[in-house]
Amino acid sequence: MTTNALQLLETGSAAPCCPPLSERPLTAEEAERTAVMFKALGDPVRLRLFSLVASHGGGEACVCDISDVGVSQPTVSHHLKKLREAGLLSSERRGTWVYYKVEPSVLAAMGRLLTRAATA
């Protein structure tokens, strides 16, 4: 099942699927979408892979550069697939290698979700 955990309201905007958690209770649908994202990041190997891609120079990482995380290559591929399905990574095949990218809007949306709502 492919789910985009974070929905962007406008092209290029960094609006999370949901308001900041401190603003109001999430609806059931918002909670479901957000849980997919957090579940994907709840595994230490996936979190490490996400961090490797997010912090890699140039904003993208070849699978050949991030595969050394203490598990087999098929397991790395499985975890990267789960991160893609959760909408946290995008990928592009170039020749025999696959390059992964975290969209800046995804990081911004994740940050906004976890910030305190502004008070007037």
N, C-alpha and C positions, 0 to 999 in steps of 0.2 A: 504494500500500500504506500503510495507516494503522497506525502503531506507537506505543504509549505507552511511551516510553523509561523513564519513571520510574513505578514502581508504588507506590501507597501502601497499606500494610498495613492501616491502619484509617482511617476517615473522620477527616480533620483531623490525622492524624499526619504527620510529615515523615520517613518512613522511605524511604531511597533504594532503588532496585531492587537495589542491591548493597551489600555492606559497604564500609567505607573501603578504598581500594586497598592500603593498607599492612597491612591485617588478614590477608588471605589472597588467594591467586590467584583471579581470577574464573573461574566456570564458563563454558563456551562460550555458554550461553544468556544469562548476565549480561553477558558481553562484547558479544554481539550487540545487546542492548537498549541498553547504554551507548554503543556506537559510533554508533548512530542519532542519539542526542542530540548527541554531539560532532561528528559529521559535519554536522549541521544548523547548529551554531555555528561550524564551520570556514570558512565563507564570510564575508568581511569585511562584506558588505552585510547578511547575516542577523544577524551578531553586533551590528551597529550597530542594526538594527531591534529586536532583542531588548532591547538596552540602552535604546533610546528608550522602549519600552513599559514595561520594568521600572522606569525612573526617572521616568516621567511622573506628575504629580500626580494623586492620587485612585486610583492603582493600576491605571488603565486609560487607553488612548489611542485616540482616533478615528484611523482611517486618514488622515483629512484633516490631522491634526497631525504625522504621522510620515513622510509620503511624500517629503519633500525629502532624499533620501539620494544624489542624483547618478545615479539610474537612472530609466527610464521607469515610468509607473504600472503597466503590465502586468507589468513585472519586479518591482516592489514586491509586487504581488499574488502572483506566483509564489513569492517568498521567504517571504512571510507564510504561504502555504499549506504550504510545507516545514516551517516552524517549528511550525505546528499539527499536521501529520502526525507530527512527532517528539515530540509531547506537551508542548512547551515553552510554547505559547500556547493560550488559548481565545479564542473570538470570539463576538460577539453582534451581530446586525443590528438597528439602530434607525432606522427610516425608510430613507433612502437611504445612510446611513453604517454602517460596520462598526466596532465597538469591540473592541480586543484587550486581553487581560489575562494577566499572568503570575501564576499562583497562588502565594501565599507558600510553600506546601508544596514547590513545584518548586524555588524558590531554595534553600530549606533542604536539600532532598534533594541538590541539586548540591553544596552546600557540604560536607555530610557525606561524600559520595563522595570528595572530594578532601582530607579531613582525615586526619591521622595517627590510627590506631587507639589508643584509650586503653590504657595499660599498667597492669596491676594492681600 
